[in-house]
Amino acid sequence: MTVRENLEMGAVIPRARAGAAQSMARVLALFPRLAERRRQTAGTLSGGEQQMLAIGRCLMGAPRLIMFDEPSLGLAPVVVEEMFRVIRRLNAEDGITVVLVEQNVAQSLALAHRGYVLESGRIVLSGSGAELLANDGVRQAYIGI
């Protein structure tokens, strides 16, 4: 399937189908690279482009909440920056609640309203992103400062 067909598949529920054209425009504005490649077969995209496509397909469903699991894993640094920029915009501009599980602690906490530090499956520390980013224990253990 092409990039465009993949995106269209995301708007299958009636609520999403009604606003599919508007959602498509929003996704292609968020990810100009997908707009350039909309006729290309999705399987030929780079890893970063495939990640953009997966997020775009999700957005086509008009979600109120998105859960990201390691969205930066294996991506080039410039693409990682783009992913975090998009995640921030989705929350700030679109009002989408974001749950983010990410090993890139510094960037995650920089955009987080609330953060939790897990060790062996248990919450050992919580607070605002800024509070956790300023915490000496977090900085030493997870950021290397």
URGINOR-V174909 format. One record per pair of residues at least 24 apart in sequence whose ideal C-beta (glycine too) atoms are under 6 Angstrom apart, sorted by the first residue. I is the first residue (numbers start at 1). J is the second residue. Records with the same first field share a line. If there is no record, write none. Layout:
I = J  J
This chain:
1 = 42
2 = 39
3 = 34  37  38  40  42
4 = 38
6 = 42  53  57
7 = 56  57  60
10 = 57  60  61
11 = 60
15 = 62
16 = 61  62
23 = 60
27 = 56  59
30 = 86
31 = 56
47 = 74
48 = 75  79
65 = 97
66 = 96  98
67 = 99
68 = 100
69 = 101
70 = 102
72 = 104
105 = 142  143
106 = 143
109 = 133
